[in-house]
């Protein structure tokens, strides 16, 4: 695969990740400078302790675990929340499945076909979303968006 095709696929994948995140309630936050999940509280500078000595004469900052959601990173200069790779990482994708079926009436069907993966989210009134893609994570994301963006979500 040539580099421009690979980059286009990667950009498309990250755009899909962002659409999924927004449908799950993530939103842009100017303080963080990125999309943040709905459960995130506090500002970036509140996520870390003040500089402390590590016992070896070097100073570092430690995370305040109670205020940090999964995927938050600190590189010594700034804090940023990393958007999960919903469309390519099955562990991240499974968060989407759990979001749809936990406490809701949705059912999820995932099936491997000879030409890729199919996924559907269904609810008793036969509303739902369907997705088909080369990989299971992509199919799940497409099905999720079809269900959510068609306003099929139960009230």
N, CA, C and O of each residue as an XYZ file, in Angstrom:
620
protein
N       0.856     -1.173      0.000
C       0.000      0.000      0.000
C       0.899      1.232      0.000
O       1.802      1.349      0.829
N       0.651      2.143     -0.926
C       1.509      3.326     -0.955
C       1.164      4.253      0.211
O       0.094      4.150      0.812
N       2.081      5.149      0.512
C       1.970      5.983      1.711
C       0.736      6.875      1.703
O       0.099      7.040      2.744
N       0.377      7.459      0.551
C      -0.776      8.362      0.518
C      -2.083      7.597      0.755
O      -2.999      8.126      1.385
N      -2.175      6.368      0.262
C      -3.370      5.545      0.509
C      -3.440      5.202      1.991
O      -4.512      5.271      2.592
N      -2.301      4.830      2.588
C      -2.262      4.497      4.004
C      -2.653      5.699      4.852
O      -3.432      5.556      5.795
N      -2.126      6.889      4.535
C      -2.460      8.100      5.283
C      -3.940      8.438      5.146
O      -4.567      8.853      6.121
N      -4.509      8.267      3.954
C      -5.931      8.551      3.748
C      -6.780      7.606      4.593
O      -7.763      8.028      5.202
N      -6.400      6.321      4.630
C      -7.139      5.347      5.442
C      -7.021      5.688      6.921
O      -8.005      5.584      7.654
N      -5.836      6.093      7.377
C      -5.631      6.457      8.771
C      -6.473      7.685      9.128
O      -7.108      7.708     10.183
N      -6.488      8.695      8.274
C      -7.297      9.894      8.530
C      -8.783      9.556      8.571
O      -9.514     10.060      9.423
N      -9.231      8.696      7.644
C     -10.625      8.289      7.624
C     -10.964      7.542      8.918
O     -12.038      7.735      9.488
N     -10.063      6.709      9.366
C     -10.266      5.946     10.586
C     -10.382      6.867     11.793
O     -11.252      6.662     12.640
N      -9.520      7.879     11.888
C      -9.573      8.807     13.023
C     -10.827      9.678     12.957
O     -11.368     10.054     13.997
N     -11.295     10.003     11.754
C     -12.550     10.741     11.620
C     -13.716      9.890     12.129
O     -14.623     10.401     12.787
N     -13.686      8.598     11.822
C     -14.704      7.681     12.321
C     -14.637      7.602     13.846
O     -15.669      7.606     14.517
N     -13.423      7.531     14.389
C     -13.244      7.514     15.849
C     -13.874      8.750     16.489
O     -14.540      8.649     17.519
N     -13.662      9.913     15.878
C     -14.206     11.159     16.422
C     -15.725     11.168     16.356
O     -16.376     11.601     17.307
N     -16.302     10.701     15.256
C     -17.764     10.639     15.144
C     -18.355      9.726     16.210
O     -19.379     10.049     16.812
N     -17.708      8.585     16.442
C     -18.169      7.645     17.478
C     -18.082      8.299     18.850
O     -19.026      8.229     19.638
N     -16.954      8.931     19.134
C     -16.758      9.572     20.437
C     -17.823     10.642     20.678
O     -18.415     10.700     21.756
N     -18.063     11.479     19.685
C     -19.071     12.535     19.841
C     -20.459     11.938     20.073
O     -21.237     12.467     20.868
N     -20.771     10.847     19.387
C     -22.072     10.195     19.581
C     -22.197      9.599     20.982
O     -23.304      9.420     21.490
N     -21.054      9.292     21.605
C     -21.053      8.752     22.960
C     -20.974      9.860     24.019
O     -20.855      9.572     25.210
N     -21.038     11.104     23.591
C     -21.067     12.205     24.541
C     -19.757     12.947     24.743
O     -19.700     13.883     25.540
N     -18.689     12.545     24.029
C     -17.445     13.295     24.123
C     -17.688     14.676     23.527
O     -18.519     14.829     22.631
N     -16.974     15.672     24.015
C     -17.145     17.029     23.511
C     -15.809     17.771     23.562
O     -14.903     17.413     24.314
N     -15.717     18.820     22.735
C     -14.499     19.625     22.680
C     -14.418     20.482     23.933
O     -15.415     21.057     24.370
N     -13.227     20.562     24.504
C     -13.004     21.402     25.676
C     -11.783     22.272     25.412
O     -10.699     21.755     25.142
N     -11.951     23.586     25.489
C     -10.852     24.508     25.207
C      -9.712     24.387     26.211
O      -8.548     24.527     25.838
N     -10.028     24.129     27.480
C      -8.958     23.981     28.475
C      -8.059     22.797     28.158
O      -6.838     22.883     28.286
N      -8.672     21.688     27.743
C      -7.890     20.488     27.424
C      -7.293     20.590     26.022
O      -6.232     20.026     25.755
N      -7.965     21.300     25.140
C      -7.493     21.405     23.757
C      -7.733     20.131     22.968
O      -7.010     19.832     22.017
N      -8.760     19.377     23.369
C      -9.072     18.122     22.685
C     -10.483     17.695     23.063
O     -11.138     18.334     23.885
N     -10.942     16.610     22.454
C     -12.210     16.028     22.862
C     -12.026     15.357     24.213
O     -11.001     14.723     24.466
N     -13.028     15.500     25.084
C     -12.962     14.828     26.384
C     -14.239     14.031     26.612
O     -15.305     14.404     26.122
N     -14.131     12.931     27.358
C     -15.320     12.124     27.633
C     -16.223     12.817     28.645
O     -15.762     13.676     29.397
N     -17.499     12.457     28.672
C     -18.427     13.146     29.559
C     -18.073     13.020     31.036
O     -18.426     13.898     31.824
N     -17.390     11.959     31.429
C     -17.063     11.773     32.845
C     -15.818     12.529     33.302
O     -15.496     12.526     34.490
N     -15.112     13.177     32.369
C     -13.899     13.921     32.744
C     -14.261     15.164     33.545
O     -15.133     15.938     33.149
N     -13.590     15.346     34.665
C     -13.796     16.541     35.472
C     -12.451     17.213     35.704
O     -11.407     16.564     35.635
N     -12.476     18.491     35.975
C     -11.244     19.216     36.277
C     -10.521     19.712     35.045
O     -10.794     19.290     33.921
N      -9.608     20.602     35.284
C      -8.783     21.178     34.220
C      -7.460     20.421     34.170
O      -7.100     19.761     35.145
N      -6.725     20.499     33.060
C      -5.477     19.741     32.938
C      -4.505     19.970     34.088
O      -3.884     19.028     34.581
N      -4.375     21.215     34.511
C      -3.398     21.501     35.570
C      -3.829     20.931     36.913
O      -3.016     20.851     37.834
N      -5.097     20.531     37.045
C      -5.582     19.941     38.292
C      -5.381     18.430     38.326
O      -5.692     17.795     39.334
N      -4.876     17.853     37.265
C      -4.760     16.404     37.172
C      -3.463     15.858     37.756
O      -3.302     14.643     37.878
N      -2.548     16.733     38.114
C      -1.231     16.288     38.542
C      -0.833     16.979     39.844
O      -1.234     18.114     40.106
N      -0.045     16.286     40.650
C       0.454     16.887     41.877
C       1.471     17.969     41.535
O       1.925     18.065     40.395
N       1.825     18.779     42.525
C       2.925     19.710     42.331
C       4.207     18.900     42.174
O       4.216     17.693     42.415
N       5.280     19.558     41.774
C       6.551     18.869     41.606
C       6.988     18.286     42.956
O       6.998     18.981     43.972
N       7.349     17.001     42.944
C       7.806     16.341     44.171
C       9.119     15.628     43.908
O       9.406     15.240     42.776
N       9.914     15.457     44.948
C      11.192     14.751     44.839
C      10.907     13.254     44.822
O      10.139     12.756     45.645
N      11.523     12.535     43.885
C      11.275     11.105     43.794
C      12.183     10.277     44.711
O      12.172      9.048     44.650
N      12.951     10.938     45.542
C      13.832     10.222     46.454
C      15.243     10.058     45.922
O      16.138      9.621     46.646
N      15.444     10.405     44.665
C      16.762     10.288     44.045
C      17.285     11.650     43.619
O      18.183     11.742     42.782
N      16.721     12.707     44.196
C      17.155     14.058     43.857
C      16.565     14.579     42.557
O      16.958     15.645     42.083
N      15.612     13.830     41.966
C      14.960     14.270     40.743
C      13.514     14.613     41.065
O      12.880     13.950     41.886
N      12.999     15.645     40.421
C      11.610     16.015     40.654
C      10.722     15.499     39.529
O      11.137     15.426     38.372
N       9.527     15.153     39.879
C       8.548     14.718     38.887
C       7.157     15.079     39.396
O       6.984     15.476     40.549
N       6.179     14.935     38.523
C       4.788     15.147     38.909
C       4.083     13.806     38.853
O       4.357     12.987     37.976
N       3.185     13.586     39.782
C       2.440     12.333     39.833
C       0.976     12.598     39.496
O       0.436     13.650     39.838
N       0.334     11.641     38.825
C      -1.085     11.840     38.507
C      -1.956     11.722     39.755
O      -1.665     10.945     40.664
N      -3.011     12.498     39.777
C      -4.024     12.361     40.813
C      -5.057     11.410     40.217
O      -5.938     11.831     39.467
N      -4.948     10.141     40.551
C      -5.717      9.084     39.892
C      -7.226      9.325     39.866
O      -7.881      9.004     38.874
N      -7.779      9.875     40.921
C      -9.231     10.037     40.992
C      -9.780     10.940     39.893
O     -10.955     10.834     39.543
N      -8.963     11.812     39.352
C      -9.447     12.780     38.370
C      -9.066     12.455     36.931
O      -9.345     13.243     36.028
N      -8.438     11.320     36.706
C      -7.934     11.031     35.369
C      -8.687      9.862     34.745
O      -8.814      8.797     35.349
N      -9.184     10.075     33.529
C      -9.854      9.001     32.815
C      -8.822      8.216     32.022
O      -7.721      8.704     31.766
N      -9.178      7.017     31.640
C      -8.286      6.173     30.858
C      -7.879      6.887     29.573
O      -8.710      7.521     28.923
N      -6.623      6.786     29.212
C      -6.148      7.412     27.984
C      -5.558      8.789     28.187
O      -5.203      9.453     27.213
N      -5.441      9.242     29.438
C      -4.835     10.541     29.706
C      -3.333     10.370     29.794
O      -2.853      9.451     30.458
N      -2.589     11.232     29.142
C      -1.132     11.131     29.173
C      -0.524     12.449     29.628
O      -1.105     13.520     29.451
N       0.646     12.342     30.211
C       1.387     13.527     30.642
C       2.822     13.342     30.180
O       3.443     12.327     30.497
N       3.354     14.287     29.447
C       4.709     14.124     28.924
C       5.711     15.059     29.584
O       6.806     15.249     29.055
N       5.367     15.645     30.721
C       6.271     16.550     31.406
C       5.926     18.008     31.179
O       6.284     18.863     31.988
N       5.241     18.300     30.094
C       4.889     19.684     29.783
C       3.383     19.923     29.714
O       2.914     21.015     30.032
N       2.633     18.921     29.306
C       1.194     19.131     29.172
C       0.447     17.810     29.377
O       1.027     16.725     29.335
N      -0.817     17.942     29.591
C      -1.698     16.795     29.760
C      -2.636     16.754     28.566
O      -3.087     17.797     28.092
N      -2.931     15.565     28.082
C      -3.861     15.440     26.969
C      -4.603     14.113     27.078
O      -4.035     13.099     27.482
N      -5.850     14.139     26.718
C      -6.644     12.918     26.689
C      -6.554     12.347     25.280
O      -6.794     13.048     24.298
N      -6.211     11.084     25.194
C      -6.055     10.425     23.900
C      -7.388      9.813     23.473
O      -7.976      9.025     24.214
N      -7.854     10.168     22.302
C      -9.091      9.621     21.758
C      -8.872      8.136     21.454
O      -7.946      7.790     20.720
N      -9.712      7.256     22.008
C      -9.553      5.822     21.714
C      -9.683      5.538     20.222
O     -10.385      6.250     19.504
N      -9.013      4.509     19.770
C      -9.072      4.103     18.362
C     -10.224      3.123     18.195
O     -10.019      1.929     17.970
N     -11.443      3.653     18.308
C     -12.635      2.818     18.250
C     -12.703      1.989     16.972
O     -13.149      0.842     17.011
N     -12.273      2.539     15.849
C     -12.437      1.869     14.553
C     -11.326      0.889     14.206
O     -11.373      0.252     13.153
N     -10.322      0.757     15.079
C      -9.232     -0.178     14.744
C      -8.766     -1.034     15.920
O      -8.075     -2.030     15.709
N      -9.122     -0.676     17.140
C      -8.688     -1.417     18.326
C      -9.915     -2.073     18.959
O     -10.794     -1.375     19.465
N      -9.984     -3.401     18.936
C     -11.179     -4.103     19.388
C     -11.474     -3.837     20.864
O     -12.641     -3.834     21.257
N     -10.462     -3.616     21.681
C     -10.709     -3.296     23.098
C     -11.440     -1.966     23.225
O     -12.363     -1.839     24.028
N     -11.036     -0.979     22.442
C     -11.719      0.315     22.448
C     -13.116      0.171     21.849
O     -14.071      0.774     22.337
N     -13.229     -0.624     20.796
C     -14.520     -0.828     20.143
C     -15.518     -1.461     21.094
O     -16.710     -1.158     21.051
N     -15.026     -2.340     21.952
C     -15.933     -3.022     22.870
C     -16.578     -2.031     23.840
O     -17.661     -2.300     24.361
N     -15.936     -0.901     24.089
C     -16.556      0.154     24.902
C     -17.837      0.655     24.222
O     -18.808      1.006     24.892
N     -17.827      0.682     22.902
C     -18.993      1.113     22.135
C     -20.126      0.104     22.322
O     -21.271      0.482     22.571
N     -19.794     -1.183     22.201
C     -20.795     -2.239     22.379
C     -21.393     -2.145     23.780
O     -22.613     -2.162     23.940
N     -20.538     -2.046     24.789
C     -21.026     -1.956     26.168
C     -21.880     -0.702     26.380
O     -22.880     -0.742     27.097
N     -21.486      0.400     25.760
C     -22.257      1.642     25.879
C     -23.665      1.439     25.327
O     -24.634      1.955     25.883
N     -23.778      0.687     24.232
C     -25.080      0.466     23.603
C     -25.959     -0.503     24.383
O     -27.175     -0.318     24.429
N     -25.379     -1.530     24.998
C     -26.223     -2.565     25.606
C     -26.377     -2.432     27.123
O     -27.296     -3.022     27.691
N     -25.519     -1.686     27.781
C     -25.604     -1.557     29.226
C     -26.738     -0.609     29.609
O     -26.731      0.568     29.247
N     -27.697     -1.135     30.335
C     -28.810     -0.325     30.806
C     -29.772      0.105     29.713
O     -30.633      0.953     29.945
N     -29.638     -0.465     28.533
C     -30.512     -0.113     27.422
C     -31.153     -1.400     26.915
O     -30.866     -2.477     27.437
N     -31.990     -1.308     25.939
C     -32.673     -2.494     25.430
C     -32.081     -2.998     24.110
O     -32.708     -3.790     23.407
N     -30.896     -2.546     23.783
C     -30.281     -2.926     22.517
C     -29.662     -4.310     22.584
O     -29.185     -4.741     23.634
N     -29.674     -4.995     21.463
C     -28.947     -6.254     21.288
C     -27.932     -6.025     20.186
O     -28.153     -5.223     19.278
N     -26.818     -6.733     20.272
C     -25.753     -6.576     19.282
C     -25.467     -7.926     18.632
O     -25.290     -8.931     19.320
N     -25.423     -7.938     17.314
C     -25.091     -9.136     16.554
C     -23.865     -8.837     15.702
O     -23.840     -7.871     14.939
N     -22.856     -9.678     15.845
C     -21.622     -9.518     15.068
C     -21.339    -10.845     14.386
O     -21.365    -11.901     15.018
N     -21.069    -10.780     13.093
C     -20.845    -12.018     12.347
C     -19.749    -11.813     11.301
O     -19.693    -10.785     10.626
N     -18.884    -12.817     11.187
C     -17.835    -12.789     10.160
C     -18.365    -13.451      8.899
O     -18.880    -14.568      8.945
N     -18.239    -12.765      7.782
C     -18.629    -13.277      6.473
C     -17.368    -13.483      5.641
O     -16.287    -13.060      6.050
N     -17.485    -14.106      4.514
C     -16.316    -14.331      3.664
C     -15.717    -13.030      3.155
O     -14.524    -12.964      2.862
N     -16.541    -11.998      3.051
C     -16.058    -10.717      2.523
C     -15.939     -9.624      3.587
O     -15.879     -8.442      3.249
N     -15.904     -9.998      4.855
C     -15.730     -9.004      5.912
C     -16.592     -9.301      7.121
O     -16.985    -10.442      7.361
N     -16.876     -8.259      7.873
C     -17.639     -8.378      9.108
C     -18.939     -7.605      8.994
O     -18.998     -6.563      8.341
N     -19.982     -8.121      9.633
C     -21.267     -7.447      9.696
C     -21.642     -7.266     11.160
O     -21.373     -8.129     11.994
N     -22.256     -6.150     11.454
C     -22.712     -5.879     12.813
C     -24.046     -5.175     12.744
O     -24.279     -4.337     11.874
N     -24.917     -5.523     13.669
C     -26.172     -4.786     13.781
C     -26.532     -4.602     15.247
O     -26.332     -5.489     16.077
N     -27.067     -3.427     15.539
C     -27.640     -3.136     16.842
C     -29.142     -3.090     16.626
O     -29.629     -2.359     15.764
N     -29.874     -3.867     17.406
C     -31.321     -3.946     17.248
C     -32.000     -3.717     18.583
O     -31.439     -4.013     19.638
N     -33.211     -3.189     18.528
C     -34.034     -3.049     19.719
C     -35.412     -3.605     19.386
O     -35.732     -3.785     18.211
N     -36.237     -3.882     20.399
C     -37.489     -4.602     20.166
C     -38.418     -4.018     19.102
O     -39.160     -4.772     18.472
N     -38.403     -2.736     18.886
C     -39.282     -2.145     17.871
C     -38.686     -2.264     16.465
O     -39.135     -1.605     15.527
N     -37.672     -3.114     16.340
C     -36.990     -3.355     15.063
C     -36.296     -2.126     14.493
O     -36.062     -2.038     13.287
N     -35.974     -1.190     15.355
C     -35.135     -0.081     14.935
C     -33.702     -0.530     15.165
O     -33.442     -1.422     15.973
N     -32.790      0.085     14.461
C     -31.404     -0.271     14.685
C     -30.483      0.257     13.625
O     -30.853      1.095     12.803
N     -29.276     -0.252     13.661
C     -28.267      0.161     12.711
C     -27.491     -1.036     12.226
O     -27.324     -2.016     12.953
N     -27.017     -0.960     11.002
C     -26.271     -2.051     10.377
C     -24.982     -1.507      9.803
O     -24.957     -0.412      9.240
N     -23.908     -2.272      9.946
C     -22.637     -1.882      9.364
C     -21.898     -3.081      8.817
O     -21.953     -4.171      9.387
N     -21.213     -2.879      7.719
C     -20.401     -3.939      7.112
C     -19.060     -3.333      6.734
O     -19.007     -2.259      6.135
N     -17.965     -4.026      7.085
C     -16.626     -3.495      6.826
C     -15.625     -4.642      6.818
O     -15.957     -5.761      7.207
N     -14.393     -4.366      6.375
C     -13.355     -5.404      6.355
C     -12.964     -5.900      7.751
O     -12.537     -7.046      7.897
N     -13.105     -5.051      8.782
C     -12.719     -5.455     10.139
C     -13.915     -5.339     11.076
O     -14.836     -4.559     10.834
N     -13.886     -6.133     12.157
C     -14.971     -6.082     13.143
C     -15.103     -4.707     13.796
O     -16.221     -4.208     13.924
N     -13.985     -4.065     14.220
C     -14.142     -2.741     14.822
C     -14.830     -1.726     13.906
O     -15.683     -0.958     14.351
N     -14.457     -1.727     12.634
C     -15.090     -0.789     11.694
C     -16.575     -1.089     11.538
O     -17.396     -0.172     11.519
N     -16.926     -2.371     11.426
C     -18.333     -2.753     11.261
C     -19.148     -2.339     12.486
O     -20.269     -1.851     12.346
N     -18.597     -2.529     13.677
C     -19.283     -2.146     14.906
C     -19.498     -0.632     14.940
O     -20.589     -0.160     15.262
N     -18.456      0.120     14.608
C     -18.570      1.587     14.616
C     -19.616      2.070     13.620
O     -20.415      2.950     13.938
N     -19.618      1.504     12.425
C     -20.581      1.919     11.406
C     -22.010      1.586     11.828
O     -22.926      2.383     11.623
N     -22.194      0.408     12.418
C     -23.508      0.009     12.903
C     -23.975      0.928     14.035
O     -25.132      1.346     14.073
N     -23.066      1.233     14.945
C     -23.368      2.135     16.060
C     -23.814      3.499     15.544
O     -24.830      4.034     15.988
N     -23.053      4.057     14.608
C     -23.398      5.374     14.074
C     -24.719      5.340     13.316
O     -25.506      6.283     13.390
N     -24.959      4.260     12.593
C     -26.236      4.146     11.874
C     -27.398      4.175     12.862
O     -28.413      4.824     12.607
N     -27.257      3.480     13.981
C     -28.324      3.453     14.985
C     -28.486      4.819     15.647
O     -29.605      5.310     15.796
N     -27.386      5.426     16.039
C     -27.430      6.698     16.774
C     -27.814      7.861     15.863
O     -28.660      8.679     16.225
N     -27.210      7.938     14.707
C     -27.449      9.083     13.834
C     -28.818      9.054     13.174
O     -29.298     10.079     12.691
N     -29.448      7.888     13.150
C     -30.798      7.810     12.622
C     -31.827      8.082     13.728
O     -33.026      7.882     13.531
N     -31.347      8.538     14.890
C     -32.194      8.794     16.058
C     -33.032      7.571     16.421
O     -34.211      7.682     16.755
N     -32.400      6.411     16.348
C     -33.088      5.183     16.716
C     -32.944      4.879     18.199
O     -33.481      3.890     18.697
N     -32.210      5.745     18.899
C     -31.979      5.489     20.317
C     -33.303      5.526     21.080
O     -34.092      6.456     20.913
N     -33.551      4.494     21.933
C     -34.788      4.521     22.721
C     -34.774      5.660     23.715
O     -33.711      6.024     24.217
N     -35.920      6.227     24.009
C     -35.986      7.350     24.937
C     -36.102      6.879     26.370
O     -36.169      7.699     27.286
